[in-house]
Amino acid sequence: MSKMFRSILIANRGEIARRVASTAERLGVDTVHVYSSADSMALHTREARHALQIGTGAAASGSYLNQDAVVEAAVRAGAQAIHPGYGFLSENADFANKVSAAGLTFIGPPSSAMRAMGSKDSAKECMAAANVPLLPGYHGADQSWQVLKSEAEACGLAEGKPVLLKAVLGGGGKGMRIVRTVDALRDAVESAQRESTSSFGDARLLIERYLPRARHIEVQVFCDMHGNAVHLFERDCSVQRRHQKVLEEAPGPGVSPELRAQLGAAAVKAAQAVGYEGAGTVEFIADAEEPAAFYFMEMNTRLQVEHPVSELVSGVDLVEWQLRVAAGEPLPLSQSQVDAALAGHAIEARVYAERPRAGFLPGSGTLRHLRLPHSSGESYACASVRASAAGALTRTDAGVAEHDVVSVHYDPMLAKVIVRDVDRRAACARLRRALKEWETVGVPTNVEFVRAVLEHDSFLDGDVHTAFIEQHKAALLPPLSPPPPSLIVVAAAQWAQHHAHALAQRLPPHSPFGASAFSLSVTAVDDEGDALAP
């Protein structure tokens, strides 16, 4: 029998570093954390038993993306394997090769599988050869303007059907453009190419038919070194802003057992086509009006941000499976055993430091106050418990604590709030209640916006699609009413009192605008505030 690792290095930060460490330590595996200069006092660093600074500077390019520094830290710490988490180096085939060359185990798929799926054009070629359904489009090598124009028109643009341009090496919505008319195509191509070159160092694009009301349905797959492969059901990630997910849930709304089996079989076929090992996610797109007609989009060759919803409906600790598979063990369950484990409904909300009313621009600052939802329930309860009210659960995977600094250098996600209940309606209500407990002072968040989504009738009815937020923007982000005059006066007085001493110190001695005059003005404002108070 394969022997579990004695020690692993976690090449990540924030909530995923804490998440991986939790399972590793439960299994008796020692963990080594890494941190940048900006993260010397971050939560994952403070909690670590062993932590090493990597690289120089706060930027990820000099730390979490510094391949040599990460490998050197693992060797220096005596770790036997590296878990990359998600983001950063998690899908970097060159990094996986460097880990192996150093005599360590990369906890993830082979580099060959990452290369095959890392480029959207080569991934589509592999899927076409494996008879996995693909959207009509173009993913060829000829990137000349005339060929791109011809292929876009053949994809439906000539008949007025919109197309989607995607960066071949893209992700996170970068290098992506929706084109609705032939006249708009050239500007869209040039803009997408510029962004793709800036973000990924590669200007190549592919073209797909655009589905205005699309369902984004992904399937969690797992493969071992012994030829075994299973899927752990689908997740619906259709509610998105700026092409990035906001809410994820499992099972998918309206997905029948028959469609679930078809999605799962296609996902397993896709993974096996590239010799996959470990945890992966195969993403499909479908017309919201006809989800049974689904098409391959891409494969994420890593653990996903939203993996907890699959854990909560399957009872499987996916990080534990990652460690066991990387150590050479076979998958613990067969597909029939996994199928029998499905129970309950889970939803995850990503809580970001961002401004929904300003186009979801990220925020930063110090968390002067932070109260997280109360956690309760057992993540990996048996199916009979998960199918009942006794299996209800609220779980918060946080990457920050009160007084932490939310940096401009990294992703602004603060935490994931995940719930499970007996069915979708009950899970929605539980997540709304959990988010009502969230309190933050110091940085803006999307909490109120997410609660508005969860309260919307169309969402509760399961009418979800990638244009959901845009379609319902007026209801989700209604105009703000100005605060009452009394509140403005009181807030101004509080600010003035807080800054009175500092302002007085800046004035020359005996100034007529000194501290006594300043306090008199505050008193006058207070008097006005009292008069205006309702």
C-alpha positions in Angstrom: 0.0 0.0 0.0 1.2 3.5 -0.8 2.6 5.6 2.0 1.1 9.0 2.8 3.4 12.0 2.6 5.2 13.0 5.8 5.2 16.7 4.9 3.9 18.9 2.1 4.5 22.6 1.2 1.4 24.6 0.3 2.3 27.0 -2.5 -0.6 29.4 -2.0 -2.1 31.9 0.4 -5.4 32.9 2.0 -8.4 30.6 2.4 -7.2 27.8 0.1 -3.9 27.5 2.0 -5.8 27.2 5.3 -8.2 24.7 3.6 -5.5 22.4 2.4 -3.7 22.6 5.7 -6.8 21.6 7.6 -7.2 18.3 5.8 -3.4 17.6 5.7 -3.1 18.0 9.4 -6.2 15.8 10.0 -4.3 13.1 8.1 -1.2 13.6 10.2 0.7 15.3 7.3 2.9 18.2 8.4 2.5 21.4 6.4 4.8 24.2 5.4 3.4 27.5 4.3 5.0 30.2 2.2 4.3 33.9 2.3 5.3 37.1 0.5 6.6 40.2 2.2 3.1 41.6 2.1 1.7 38.5 3.8 4.1 38.3 6.7 1.2 38.9 9.1 -1.5 37.3 7.0 -3.8 34.8 8.6 -2.4 31.7 6.9 1.1 32.8 7.9 0.2 33.5 11.6 -1.5 30.1 11.9 1.3 28.1 10.3 3.5 25.8 12.3 6.2 26.3 9.6 6.3 29.3 7.3 9.0 30.5 4.9 9.1 33.8 3.1 9.6 33.4 -0.6 11.0 35.9 -3.1 11.1 39.6 -2.6 8.5 42.3 -2.7 4.7 42.2 -2.4 3.8 41.4 -6.0 2.9 37.8 -6.8 5.4 37.7 -9.6 8.2 37.9 -7.1 6.7 35.5 -4.6 3.8 33.1 -5.2 4.6 32.9 -8.9 8.4 32.6 -8.4 8.8 28.9 -9.4 12.4 28.5 -8.3 11.8 30.2 -4.9 8.8 27.9 -4.2 10.7 24.7 -5.1 13.8 25.8 -3.2 11.6 26.5 -0.1 10.1 23.0 -0.3 13.5 21.4 -0.6 14.9 23.5 2.3 11.9 22.6 4.5 12.2 18.9 3.8 8.7 18.6 2.2 8.0 15.6 0.0 5.3 17.2 -2.1 3.9 20.6 -3.2 0.1 21.4 -3.2 -0.4 24.4 -5.5 -4.0 25.2 -4.4 -5.8 27.2 -7.1 -4.6 30.1 -9.1 -0.9 31.1 -9.1 1.2 28.1 -10.2 -1.6 25.5 -10.0 -2.0 25.0 -13.8 1.6 25.7 -14.8 3.1 22.6 -16.5 6.7 24.0 -16.3 6.3 24.4 -12.6 5.0 20.8 -12.3 8.1 19.6 -14.2 10.4 21.6 -11.9 8.8 20.0 -8.8 9.3 16.6 -10.2 12.9 17.4 -11.2 13.6 18.3 -7.6 12.5 14.9 -6.5 9.2 16.1 -5.1 5.6 15.1 -5.9 3.3 17.7 -7.6 -0.1 17.2 -6.1 -2.0 17.6 -9.3 -2.2 16.2 -12.8 0.7 15.3 -15.1 2.2 18.2 -16.9 1.2 16.6 -20.2 -2.5 16.8 -19.2 -2.0 20.4 -18.1 -0.5 21.3 -21.5 -3.2 19.5 -23.4 -6.0 21.4 -21.5 -4.1 24.6 -20.8 -4.5 25.9 -24.3 -8.2 26.3 -25.4 -7.5 25.5 -29.0 -5.5 22.2 -28.3 -8.1 21.3 -25.7 -10.9 21.5 -28.3 -8.9 19.4 -30.7 -8.5 16.7 -28.1 -12.2 16.9 -27.2 -13.2 16.6 -30.9 -11.0 13.5 -31.2 -12.7 12.1 -28.1 -16.2 12.9 -29.4 -17.0 15.3 -26.6 -19.6 17.8 -27.9 -18.2 21.2 -28.9 -19.9 24.5 -29.7 -19.7 25.5 -33.3 -16.7 27.7 -33.8 -13.1 28.1 -34.9 -9.9 27.1 -33.0 -7.4 26.9 -35.8 -3.8 28.0 -36.1 -4.4 30.6 -38.8 -5.0 33.9 -37.0 -5.1 36.2 -40.0 -7.8 38.8 -40.0 -9.4 37.4 -43.2 -9.6 33.9 -41.7 -11.0 35.1 -38.3 -13.6 37.2 -40.2 -14.6 34.4 -42.4 -14.9 31.9 -39.5 -16.9 34.4 -37.4 -19.4 34.9 -40.2 -19.6 31.1 -40.8 -20.3 30.7 -37.0 -23.5 32.8 -37.4 -22.3 36.4 -37.3 -23.3 36.9 -41.0 -26.9 36.0 -40.0 -26.9 38.3 -37.0 -26.1 35.6 -34.4 -23.5 36.8 -31.9 -20.1 35.2 -31.5 -17.7 35.1 -28.6 -14.0 35.8 -29.0 -11.8 34.1 -26.4 -8.0 34.2 -25.7 -6.5 30.8 -26.4 -4.6 30.9 -23.1 -7.2 33.0 -21.3 -9.1 32.8 -18.1 -11.1 35.1 -15.8 -12.8 36.9 -18.6 -9.6 38.4 -20.0 -9.3 38.5 -23.7 -13.0 37.8 -24.1 -15.4 39.8 -26.3 -19.0 39.4 -27.4 -19.5 40.5 -31.0 -23.0 41.1 -32.3 -22.4 42.6 -35.8 -19.8 42.1 -38.6 -19.0 45.8 -38.4 -17.9 45.5 -34.8 -15.7 42.5 -35.4 -12.4 44.1 -36.3 -12.3 46.4 -33.3 -13.3 43.5 -31.0 -10.6 41.3 -32.4 -7.9 43.9 -32.0 -9.0 44.7 -28.5 -9.1 41.1 -27.4 -5.7 40.5 -29.0 -4.2 43.4 -27.1 -5.7 42.2 -23.8 -4.7 38.6 -24.4 -1.1 39.7 -25.2 -0.9 41.8 -22.1 -2.3 39.2 -19.8 -1.0 35.9 -21.2 1.8 36.9 -23.7 -0.2 35.3 -26.5 -2.5 37.1 -29.0 -4.2 34.0 -30.4 -8.0 33.8 -30.3 -10.7 31.3 -30.8 -14.3 31.9 -31.9 -17.4 30.3 -30.5 -21.1 30.8 -31.1 -22.4 33.0 -28.2 -25.4 31.8 -26.2 -27.0 35.0 -24.7 -28.9 33.0 -22.0 -26.4 30.3 -21.2 -26.0 27.8 -18.4 -22.5 27.3 -17.1 -22.5 23.8 -15.8 -19.2 22.1 -14.7 -18.5 18.6 -13.5 -16.0 17.6 -10.8 -13.9 14.6 -12.0 -11.2 12.6 -10.2 -8.8 10.1 -11.7 -6.0 8.0 -10.2 -2.8 6.4 -11.4 -4.5 3.0 -11.8 -6.9 3.8 -14.6 -9.9 4.6 -12.4 -12.0 7.7 -13.0 -15.2 9.0 -11.4 -17.3 12.2 -11.5 -18.7 13.8 -8.4 -21.8 15.4 -10.0 -22.3 18.8 -11.5 -22.1 22.3 -10.2 -24.1 25.2 -11.6 -22.0 28.4 -11.8 -24.2 30.5 -14.1 -24.6 33.6 -12.0 -21.6 35.6 -12.9 -20.3 39.2 -13.1 -17.5 40.2 -15.5 -17.3 36.6 -16.6 -16.5 35.5 -13.0 -18.6 33.4 -10.7 -20.6 34.8 -7.8 -22.7 31.9 -6.7 -22.1 28.2 -7.2 -24.4 25.3 -6.3 -24.8 21.5 -6.5 -26.8 19.8 -7.8 -27.6 22.1 -10.7 -31.2 23.5 -10.8 -33.3 21.4 -13.1 -30.7 18.9 -13.9 -32.3 15.5 -14.2 -30.6 12.2 -13.2 -30.4 11.3 -16.9 -28.7 14.6 -17.8 -26.4 14.3 -14.8 -25.3 10.9 -16.0 -24.6 12.3 -19.5 -22.7 15.3 -18.2 -20.6 13.0 -15.9 -19.8 10.5 -18.7 -18.7 13.3 -21.1 -16.5 14.8 -18.3 -14.9 11.5 -17.5 -14.3 10.9 -21.2 -12.6 14.3 -21.5 -10.3 13.7 -18.5 -9.3 10.2 -19.7 -8.6 11.6 -23.2 -5.6 13.5 -21.8 -4.4 10.9 -19.3 -5.6 12.8 -16.3 -4.8 12.2 -12.7 -6.1 14.0 -9.6 -8.9 16.5 -9.2 -10.2 18.4 -12.2 -13.2 20.3 -13.4 -14.7 20.0 -16.9 -16.8 23.0 -17.8 -19.7 22.9 -20.2 -22.0 25.5 -21.6 -25.7 24.9 -22.5 -28.6 27.0 -23.7 -30.7 27.9 -20.7 -33.8 26.9 -22.6 -32.4 23.5 -23.5 -29.7 22.5 -21.0 -29.7 18.9 -22.4 -27.7 20.2 -25.4 -24.4 20.9 -23.7 -21.0 21.7 -25.1 -17.4 21.5 -23.8 -15.8 24.8 -22.8 -12.6 24.0 -21.0 -11.0 21.9 -18.3 -9.5 23.4 -15.1 -6.7 21.2 -14.2 -6.7 21.9 -10.5 -9.0 22.1 -7.5 -11.7 24.8 -8.0 -12.6 27.7 -5.7 -16.1 26.2 -5.5 -15.1 22.6 -4.7 -16.8 22.8 -1.2 -20.3 22.5 -2.8 -19.3 19.2 -4.3 -17.9 18.1 -1.0 -21.1 18.9 0.9 -23.4 16.9 -1.4 -21.1 13.9 -1.8 -19.6 13.6 1.7 -16.1 13.5 0.1 -13.1 15.5 1.3 -11.7 16.4 -2.1 -8.3 17.6 -0.7 -8.0 14.2 1.1 -8.5 12.5 -2.2 -5.9 14.7 -3.8 -3.3 13.7 -1.3 -4.2 10.0 -1.4 -4.1 9.9 -5.2 -0.9 11.8 -5.4 0.6 9.3 -2.9 -0.3 6.5 -5.3 -3.5 5.2 -3.7 -6.5 4.2 -5.9 -9.7 6.1 -5.7 -11.6 5.3 -2.5 -15.0 4.9 -4.2 -16.4 3.6 -7.5 -18.8 5.5 -9.6 -21.8 3.5 -8.3 -20.8 4.3 -4.7 -20.4 8.0 -5.5 -23.8 8.1 -7.2 -25.4 6.6 -4.1 -23.8 9.3 -1.9 -25.6 12.3 -3.5 -27.8 14.0 -0.9 -28.8 17.5 0.0 -28.3 20.8 -1.8 -25.3 23.1 -1.3 -24.7 26.7 -2.4 -21.5 28.8 -2.1 -21.3 32.6 -2.1 -17.9 34.2 -2.8 -17.5 37.3 -0.5 -15.3 39.8 -2.2 -13.9 43.2 -1.2 -15.5 45.0 -4.1 -17.9 47.7 -5.1 -20.9 46.3 -7.0 -22.3 49.7 -7.8 -19.0 50.7 -9.3 -18.8 47.9 -11.8 -17.6 45.4 -9.2 -14.2 47.2 -8.9 -12.0 45.6 -6.2 -11.5 47.3 -2.9 -8.7 47.3 -0.4 -8.0 48.5 3.1 -7.9 47.3 6.7 -10.6 45.1 8.2 -11.3 47.3 11.2 -14.2 45.0 12.2 -15.1 41.6 10.9 -17.8 39.2 12.0 -18.2 36.0 10.1 -21.4 33.8 10.0 -21.6 31.2 12.7 -20.5 27.8 11.4 -22.4 24.7 12.3 -22.9 21.1 11.0 -20.6 18.4 9.7 -19.2 18.7 6.2 -18.7 15.0 5.5 -21.8 13.5 7.2 -23.2 10.3 5.7 -25.8 10.5 3.0 -28.8 9.7 5.2 -27.9 12.6 7.5 -27.2 15.0 4.6 -30.6 14.2 3.1 -32.4 15.3 6.3 -32.8 18.4 8.4 -30.1 17.1 10.7 -27.6 17.5 7.8 -28.1 21.3 7.6 -24.7 23.1 7.6 -23.2 26.5 7.4 -19.4 26.7 6.7 -17.2 29.7 6.2 -13.8 29.2 4.5 -12.1 32.5 5.3 -8.7 33.9 4.3 -8.7 36.9 6.6 -9.5 37.9 10.2 -10.3 41.2 11.9 -7.5 43.8 11.6 -6.0 42.1 8.5 -5.1 44.2 5.5 -6.8 43.5 2.2 -4.0 44.1 -0.3 -4.2 45.5 -3.8 -1.6 42.8 -4.8 -3.9 39.8 -4.7 -7.4 38.6 -5.4 -9.9 40.5 -3.3 -11.9 37.4 -2.1 -12.3 37.5 1.6 -14.1 34.3 2.2 -16.5 31.7 0.9 -19.8 31.1 2.8 -21.2 27.6 2.0 -24.4 26.1 3.2 -26.2 22.8 2.8 -29.8 21.9 3.4 -32.4 19.4 2.4 -33.3 21.1 -0.9 -32.6 24.2 -2.9 -35.1 26.5 -1.4 -34.0 25.6 2.1 -30.4 26.1 1.1 -31.1 29.6 -0.3 -32.9 30.6 2.9 -30.0 29.3 5.0 -27.4 31.2 2.9 -29.4 34.4 3.2 -29.5 34.0 7.0 -25.8 33.3 7.1 -24.9 36.4 5.0 -27.1 38.5 7.3 -24.7 37.7 10.1 -21.7 39.1 8.1 -20.4 42.4 9.3 -17.4 44.3 7.8 -16.0 47.8 8.5 -13.0 49.1 6.6 -13.5 47.6 3.1 -16.5 47.4 0.8 -18.1 44.0 0.1 -20.6 42.4 -2.2 -22.6 40.8 0.7 -25.7 42.9 0.2 -25.6 42.3 -3.5 -25.4 38.5 -3.1 -28.3 38.6 -0.7 -30.3 40.5 -3.3 -29.6 37.7 -5.8 -30.6 35.0 -3.3 -33.9 36.9 -2.7 -34.8 37.3 -6.3 -37.8 35.3 -7.5 -36.1 34.2 -10.7 -33.1 32.9 -8.8 -35.4 31.0 -6.4 -37.3 29.5 -9.3 -34.0 28.2 -10.7 -34.1 30.5 -13.8 -30.3 31.0 -13.7 -28.1 31.9 -16.7 -24.9 33.9 -17.4 -26.9 37.1 -18.2 -28.8 36.9 -14.9 -27.1 39.9 -13.2 -27.3 42.1 -16.3 -31.0 41.2 -16.9 -32.0 41.9 -13.3 -29.5 44.7 -12.5 -32.3 47.3 -11.7 -33.7 45.1 -9.0 -30.4 43.8 -7.7 -28.7 47.3 -7.6 -31.6 49.8 -7.1 -30.7 53.5 -6.8 -29.6 54.5 -3.3 -31.6 56.9 -1.3 -29.6 59.8 0.2 -29.1 59.6 4.0 -31.3 61.9 6.1 -29.9 65.3 6.9 -29.7 64.4 10.6 -27.4 61.5 9.9 -25.1 63.6 7.7 -24.8 66.2 10.5 -24.1 63.6 13.2 -21.5 61.9 11.0 -19.8 65.2 10.3 -19.7 66.0 14.0 -18.2 62.6 14.8 -15.5 63.1 12.1 -14.7 66.6 13.4 -14.4 65.4 17.0 -12.1 62.6 15.9 -9.8 64.9 14.0 -10.0 67.9 16.2 -6.7 67.3 18.1 -4.7 66.5 14.9 -6.0 69.6 13.2 -5.3 71.9 16.1 -1.7 70.6 16.3 -1.2 71.7 12.7 -2.2 75.3 13.4 0.3 78.0 14.7 0.2 78.9 18.4 -2.6 81.4 19.4 -4.3 80.9 16.1 -7.9 82.2 16.2 -8.8 78.8 14.6 -7.3 76.8 17.4 -8.7 73.9 19.4 -11.2 76.0 21.4 -12.7 77.6 18.4 -12.8 74.2 16.7 -14.7 72.6 19.6 -17.2 75.5 19.6 -18.0 74.8 15.9 -18.5 71.1 16.8 -20.9 72.2 19.6 -22.8 74.3 17.1 -23.1 71.4 14.7 -24.3 69.2 17.5 -26.9 71.7 18.4 -28.1 71.8 14.8 -28.1 68.0 14.7 -30.3 67.8 17.7 -32.7 70.3 16.2 -32.8 68.2 13.0 -33.1 64.8 14.6 -36.5 63.2 14.0 
